[in-house]
Amino acid sequence: MLSWDALFNFKFKSSKSLRYIGIGICTTFITLCLGMNSQPSIASSVRGFTNSTAPELHQSIPNNPVDFVQLGRQYYQAGQYAQAIASWQQAADIYAKQGDRLNQAVVAQNLALAHQQLGHWQESEQLILQSLEILRSHPQQPKLLAQALNIQGSLQIAQGQSQEALTTWQKAEQIYEQAGDKDGVTRSKINQSQAMRSLGLYPKAKATLQQVQSLLKELPNSALKLSSLLNLGDTLRLNGDFIEATAILKDSLAIAQQLNDVPTIAEILLSLGNIASSQQQAASAGDITYRKQKSIEAIAYYQQATQIATRPITKVKAQLNQLRLEIDLKKVESAKSLLTKIQAQLPDLPPSRAAVYASVNFAQSLIKLTLSDRQVAAQLLAKAAQQAQAMGDPRAESYAIGYLGELYEQSQQLLEAQELTEKALMLAQTHNAADIAYRWQWQLGRILKAQGKYSQAIAAYNEAVHTLTSIRGDLVSSNTDIQFSFRDSVEPVYRELVGLLMRHEQGKTISQDNLIAARKAIESLQLAELDNFFKEACLTGRATQVDEVDPQAAVIYPIVLPDRLEVIVSLPNRSLFHHTSQISQDQLDQLLSELWRSLRRTSLETDIQTSSEKVYNLLIGKEIADTFNTNKIQTLVFVLDGSLRNLPMAVLYDGKQYLMEKYNLALTPGLQLLDPRPLKRQQLEVFIGGLSKETQNFRALPNVEREIQKIAAMVSTPTPLLNETFISESIKKQISKIPFRVVHLATHGEFSSNAEKTFILTWNNRLGVKQLGELLQTRDQDQRIPIELLVLSACKTAKGDNRATLGLAGIAVRSGARSTIASLWSVEDSATATFMENFYQELAVIGTTKADALRKAQLHLLKNPQFTHPFYWAPFVLVGNWL
């Protein structure tokens, strides 16, 4: 066993690199009761208290319950939850002896929240039920009852009971409404929006938050309005609505400055910095200018917060976040200077969860900046773990011990690393901290793999993936107190598991069980990526077999691993099979970039064929092609990975023909997202809208008018919305009245891995991916008629973004459409108009699937001497249901 003394004095071996990423979930509410005469207040669902003034532990306290309540409040604000429980429990016992049931109920609410912080769900539930039982017998205190319901809702949503939480918060709102408490109504509505998002009710969540904003505008400037705006801003930030969040927080900043509330001003500046930092993280790796701009903006906010912060923990948080960005920007000298300043402050922070997180965060940055300081980092983490243990905070203790285990892992001291990791995992699991547990399950898998214990490693990885699946909603709200990045902290779990499952042993074939598990893992990664794109868990899937969908379709899963490309193929009524190509990820990316560059209009077609044939052989090749022929496969469905996602599979070349000439083609994030039903063949109701004129600095698309007229002549449609009439209000009006099965948008648009930069252009605005989804789902919900097909004409993927098609997949999923057709790059609009006319003509033919109509429309272009070059016909792709 490792002793703390051993940890403090241990000397690390050398190691090449370290990654220090964590994730946390914020507290939901805190009741601050000061006895019967003071009504409790409720903070936000996304903010924790940052009061750094910890109480003196040995002060003399009279036997007065109000003093115990106040002391518990101070402990809670300082992040010392076990001590808060002890103080509040003393108050509760005194109130119980005095027969003061009402104050006993109020203290029970506080205890429920403190127990929730420590993962004591059963105790929390019992306490809140106790409080509710008492308060229901005191109808003269409706606000206290509503407050208890708000806390009950927070417990429910923290345990994944979203519908129950929504119902509970709606009851709380009704009580606040009857009591005339506008602030209580506002807080309950903010809470409801969280539950609505968890349930996938995005338009309702958006409408609810808009109601909150209108309610807040009516209130006079006050501390309560300031708190509500701050709550709303942080809620929007965690929802990924960065622009709206920034506007709301700037409104709150103006009020805080008017009220001269310096501590809150510092908190707002810290939040504004966190928004800019989140925007920087969400941007694609290729968008260097934007990422740098947002990093500089975030650093400026953090510096302002540091200068005026009156609370030591606020100052340290701002400096730590600034330090992380300066390291990313490779500003080594200024980062080292800041490192020294932070290190001097850490010992003076009062013991609290925030202080433990600060030490963990600092240790992560210390290692990134100076690999030689592992010993200092280890001592910091060991001290933080001791501090958390002394406070009775197992969550914080698990963080510190787990990251200490990672230090040992990177130094190849695997037995010590395993012992620490298992201890951290036990703490996390025992105290219901699944968002931490997955991190240590993954770490344990790596350690076991390094020891050659492959079956045990796979089991640990599977546990990590299972835990990730259960907490998808929590992952999207990453805790800025612990460094977190989806690409570094989540994506590798899935890829490393696939690498283990498809490990090649001499003389052995990969088992069917392993192939099935690898396919499931890569589909789960696709869902997790989309959740991260939206900043909310919005997708639910169900297991679907390819033969259930289409007995003449094959599904191809290319999986990009660091040292090789694995391709799994699923055929109807057959076992999975696969083939491996020994090509590194860097070599593959280079080949794909070469093909992408060759797809320019000015390139020679022979150059395109040379590159695309290489990619064809990697993904399909002669052996798989022969299998397709034997099984009479007509449709190929690709679940693409990595940089492959930005390339059109239609252009793959087998030496004689393009893939599109032989097969119907479709893309999907995974079979589990498919709704395997064919297009209804009655007269199609089509919504048509678009832009032909120049607007908002986007060039004119003169052939859009021709495209719209031709399509309108072939289908059933009201008057198309063109140019000045193509605005959100008009779109909403038409969509809500008629159950369109097809929506055709002939307008500029862009797909990006950043949801903020994924949009469709209207005459006077840009519709983001979430706004478009909300607009298309404004139809009467009782009609239950889904959009069968969404066609996005004239859109393109963002330049330099190798994950840009996440935006395309995002629009496809969020619109509620079963299928989406779009273009990967901007094509001359006359070619697009010709393609769309042919597509709708083919779609009208009985027995033609959407994928078949797409292929035939592409063949029309290929055979047209004006458009034979792949530049014109290759970019059109079908995402989703191909039937």
Phi, psi and omega in degrees: 000144178274130175266161179296323178299319180297321179295320181294328187256003187288140177258128183274148170281167181284155177207154187281319186209160179222145174234131183231095183232142176218178180211147181213161177246135182282162175290161184258313179215166168212127176269128180248088183261142181237032183101176190297329187276355181240120181289139179294155173238159184237133176269185190283170177277358184231005182237144171253163178283150183233022178295120187266000183274103180276145179290155173290131187282343186243018181290157179276124183240126176292160183282064184237121184299328180297323178294321178294323178297314180296319179296319177299321178299315180298317178299316182297314180298331179276000180080018180257080193286322179297318178293324177298318178300315181300316181293313182293328179295322176299317178297317181298319179297319180295314180298323180295318179294326180281350183075019180272081187295324184295310178292332175297321178295320181294317179294326178299326177297315178299316180298321179300318180292318180294319177296323177299319179301327182266006178079019180269075188294319183297316179297318180300314182296318180298319182292319182288326175294323176298316179297315180298319180299317180293314187290331178292340176269004178234072184298347179283358179237064184295327182294323178294323178295316179298321179297317178297322178294321177301318180292320177300320177299321179295322177293320182295313183290330178295337180256015175082011181265070189293317181295318179297319179297317180300314179299317181296316181292329176293322176297317179299318180299317180300318180293316177300320180298314180295329180276356180072025181263094183295324180294320177297320177300315181300313182297320180294324179292319177302317180296317181300324181298327177295315180295321179299318178297319180298330181270000180082012181270066188294314178301321179293319179298316180297314180298322180295316179294327177293323175298318179301315181298319179292325177295318182293327180297330182283341184279146174290156178297126182200173177298324180292318178295321178301313180298318181294318179296320179297317177300313182296316179301317180290326176299315179295323179298313181292338177277355181085004178273071190294322183293314178295320180299317179298316180298316181295316181294326177292326173298316180294327178296319179298320179292317180299321178292323178296320180277357182055041180267084187298315179302320180289325176303315179298319179296320180294317178299321176298317179295319178297321175297321179294326177296310180300321178295320178296321177297321178296318180292326183285338183291154179290154181299332182281346182272068189295317183299313181295317180299317180295319179300315181290325176297315180296320178298316180297316180300320179298318178295317181297321179295319178296317179298318179299318184295325185254352185300132176261344179262124182306321184291325177296317180299315182294319178301314180298317180293321179295318179294322176297317181300317181300317181290321180295326175294317178299324180278359180062034175271076193297313186294313180293327177295318179295321178297317179293323178302315180297318180296317181293317182301326180290335184270333187304316181297338183272353179288132177299148179303126180191167175299317180301322180292321177296313178300322179298319179294319179296313180301315180297317180299321178299312181292323180301315181291320179299323186276318183222099183301338183285349184264031180296325181296317177297316180298318180297318179295321177298314182293320178296318178295319179297320179296318176300316181298315179296321178296318179296327180280349185073035181247089185294332179296309179295322179297320179297318177304307186297314182293320181297316179289332173295320176299324179293324176301315179294322178301313183291338176269009176065021174264077199287325180294315177296319179299317181295318181298314179295318181296317179295324178293316179298320180294317179299317178299315182295315183290321181296330184247029170057033179259070184296330181292338174268323186302320183300325182298318182280332174296318177296314180298319178297321177299318179296317182295316179294321177299317180297335178270002180080013180266075193291318181294320177293324179295317179299319179299318180294317178298318179299321177297320179297315180295319178299318179294318178301319180298323183284343184237029183304324180293331181281331183297329187284347179249074186287145182277119182288351177285339177238131186295130185218137174215129181302315184295331182265334190250343183239305184307316182297334180301312181292314184294318180293325176296314179300318178301321178290316182296329182253031178289131183269122175248137185302128177083002182237145174263156179285131186290158176300321180301318180291322178295318179296317180294322179294318178298317180297320181295319183288327174292321178296324177297319179300318178295316181297322178296319179292321175301316180294324177299315181278345186063032174196152179278101190241001188241138172233139182236167173221149182295129180226133177268147184298324181289341174290329184273310187200113182290355179242026180241146173242143179248130185244124180246094171281134181237116184272117176245161185305325187247359184195168174245121176256137178236119175258136180238131179247122179244151178300135174057032179219157174292156175293148170223168185208164169218157186241138173242125181279083178221130182288161179300320179296317179295320179296314179300322179295318179295317181293323176296321178298316179294317180301315181296328183285349183278008176293155182299330184274355183284153174285140181296330179295326177294319178298315183295324179298312181290316185291333177293324177298317180292321178303315181294329177289319186271328186232289180073174187294319185297313181291321179300320178297321178297319177299317180296316180300321183268008177053046179284132179250335184233133174250126180247123183255130168256090192278156185228150174058217183292345178299335187294336182272358182257140176282124179293339181302331187273355177301140191234128184265008183105339179231321185224156170282152183301324180297334180286341185253329188225152162288143185232145176210158175241149174206147173291350179157151181298334184291346178265358184281145168253095194282063176234141181285165179295133175296135190261010173285178180307124184281130171271117185241126169275131181233130176209156179178181182233130173247339182266160175293136177202147177050040178068018173256140186293159177291153177235076190301331182279357177297322179300315177298316180302313183293317181297316181297316181292318181300329180287341184261343187230174175271122183204146169288184180301123179299150177267113184237133175056245187300335179273351181273077180230163186305315184299316181291321178299312181300320182297314180291315184299321184287339184270323189241134180281071181299136173267338179230137175239123183242117181242109181259086187203164175296150175192166180218140176253133182218159174286351177257117183302328179297333184254012175259121187205164171238136184272129167254181185300319188237013187198172170245128176267114176291170185300322179287319179298318179297316178301316179296321182294316183286345179255021179277355179299160179302119184296338182286344182290331177054031178253110184283163170285119181285323187212129173249122180249123180247099183268136175082013177272173181204165174272152182292136182294134176078006182251103185282002174240021187300329183289355167303322178295320177295313178298323179298314178297318181300317182285312188290334180289342184082005181282144177288331181217150177225135173245131181209173178246143182279339175214162181289128179247151175311131191292341175291322176293319179297316180299317178298315179301312184296322177299313180295322181299311182291327175298315180292321183297333181285345182284127181301134177090357179270127176279167178298319180293323179291319178297320178298312183298317182293325177293323177293321178296325176301317179292317181302324182274352178276118183306333181286334188233027185290336181295139180305336178307325186275321187255340187288327191288347183283124183231152177249124179246127176107216185292124184263358186284000000 
